[in-house]
């Protein structure tokens, strides 16, 4: 059964964009997942198809209207009542690998892409929408964030990656950053692949990878150590197919 994704956006022409290439594009062509877009302006009621207005209380920019978005959201909820509805916004909860796994294992997803200064807060009070953020920075709109979320989910769908173990050891799957990778040539610009990785001793290789994952996480992302502790040890790596 195909994993369906629905995007509410002012710019449906942005999709599928990069999602039409590589793993996600191949999976879409194979019917593993599907993508539908909904033009928010289609639910505007005035002759100008207005979707925004000036912020209450004054200030710069424009705010997306709750009445227009409410009708658009109701349309999507009626079509996909079981799929969680997310809104990409800097005010949302952080996108984590745990959330990605949950979404990928579910019945699909609907995503509202914000624009301008933001969305009228009453929409979140009136509809079952989960605000989600991909990071502590601001984009021009939620479309690129939605693509990021979808790419993270699609690659976990059964049959998308080339080997069942391809996603098991990657960054954040264990609460740690992933260990570093090497490939041929053995020596490049005077730098040599660590000897343990050329030893053929799988137990030693697994130990080295686990130790490097912990060390790199401590030095680069101490917040993950504080959040997850020492996490669990990664298992030996599987094959990867990225293109």
Residue pairs with C-beta under 8 A, 6 or more apart in sequence:
2 31
2 32
2 33
2 34
3 32
3 33
3 34
3 104
3 107
3 108
3 153
3 154
3 157
4 33
4 34
4 35
4 36
4 80
4 83
4 107
4 108
5 33
5 34
5 35
5 36
5 108
5 109
5 110
5 111
5 150
5 153
6 35
6 36
6 37
6 38
6 76
6 79
6 80
6 83
6 108
6 109
6 110
6 111
7 15
7 35
7 36
7 37
7 38
7 110
7 111
7 113
7 143
7 146
8 37
8 38
8 40
8 69
8 72
8 73
8 76
8 110
8 111
8 112
8 113
9 15
9 37
9 38
9 39
9 40
9 113
9 141
9 142
9 143
9 146
10 39
10 40
10 41
10 51
10 113
10 115
10 141
11 113
11 141
11 143
12 37
12 38
12 39
14 143
15 35
15 37
15 143
15 147
16 24
16 25
16 28
16 35
17 147
18 24
18 147
18 151
19 25
19 28
19 35
19 147
19 150
19 151
19 154
20 28
22 242
22 243
23 154
23 155
23 160
23 161
23 241
23 242
23 243
24 33
24 150
24 151
24 154
24 155
24 160
26 160
27 33
27 154
27 157
27 159
27 160
28 34
28 35
28 154
30 159
32 154
32 157
32 158
32 159
32 160
33 154
33 157
35 150
38 72
38 75
38 76
40 51
40 68
40 69
40 72
41 49
41 51
42 72
43 68
43 69
43 71
43 72
43 75
44 50
44 51
44 68
45 68
50 65
50 68
51 64
51 65
51 68
51 69
52 62
52 63
52 64
52 65
52 115
52 116
53 62
53 63
53 65
54 62
54 63
55 61
55 62
55 63
55 117
56 63
59 117
60 117
61 116
61 117
62 116
62 117
63 116
63 117
63 118
63 119
63 120
64 114
64 115
64 116
64 118
64 119
64 120
65 120
66 119
66 120
66 122
66 123
66 126
69 112
69 119
69 120
69 123
70 123
70 126
70 127
72 112
73 85
73 112
73 123
73 127
73 129
74 127
76 85
76 110
77 85
77 110
77 127
77 128
80 107
80 108
80 110
82 107
82 108
83 106
83 107
83 108
83 109
83 110
84 103
84 106
84 109
84 110
84 130
85 109
85 110
85 111
85 112
85 127
85 128
85 129
85 130
86 92
86 109
86 110
86 111
86 112
86 129
86 130
86 131
86 132
86 149
87 111
87 112
87 114
87 119
87 124
87 129
87 130
87 131
87 132
87 142
88 111
88 112
88 113
88 114
88 132
88 133
88 134
88 142
88 143
88 145
88 146
88 149
89 114
89 118
89 119
89 131
89 132
89 133
89 142
90 133
90 136
90 137
90 138
91 118
91 131
91 133
92 130
92 131
92 132
92 133
93 99
93 130
93 131
93 132
93 133
94 132
94 133
94 134
94 135
95 132
95 133
95 134
95 135
95 148
95 149
95 152
96 172
97 152
97 172
97 173
99 132
100 149
100 152
100 153
100 156
101 156
103 109
103 149
103 153
104 153
104 154
104 156
104 157
105 156
109 149
109 150
109 153
111 142
111 146
111 149
111 150
112 119
112 129
112 142
113 141
113 142
113 143
113 145
113 146
114 141
114 142
115 140
115 141
115 142
123 129
124 131
132 145
132 149
133 145
134 145
134 148
134 149
139 145
154 160
155 161
155 167
156 167
161 167
161 240
161 241
162 239
162 240
162 241
163 238
163 239
163 240
163 241
164 238
165 235
165 237
165 238
165 239
166 238
166 239
166 240
166 241
167 173
168 234
168 235
168 238
169 178
169 179
169 209
169 234
169 235
169 237
169 238
170 178
171 177
171 178
172 224
173 234
174 213
174 231
174 232
174 233
174 234
175 224
175 227
175 228
175 229
175 231
175 232
176 213
176 214
176 216
176 217
176 224
176 228
176 231
176 234
177 213
177 216
177 217
177 220
177 221
177 224
178 213
178 234
179 208
179 209
179 210
179 212
179 213
179 216
179 234
180 212
180 216
182 193
182 194
182 197
186 192
186 193
186 198
187 193
194 208
196 204
196 205
196 208
197 205
197 208
199 205
202 236
205 236
206 233
206 234
206 235
206 236
209 234
209 236
209 237
210 233
210 234
213 234
214 230
214 231
217 224
217 225
217 231
218 225
224 231
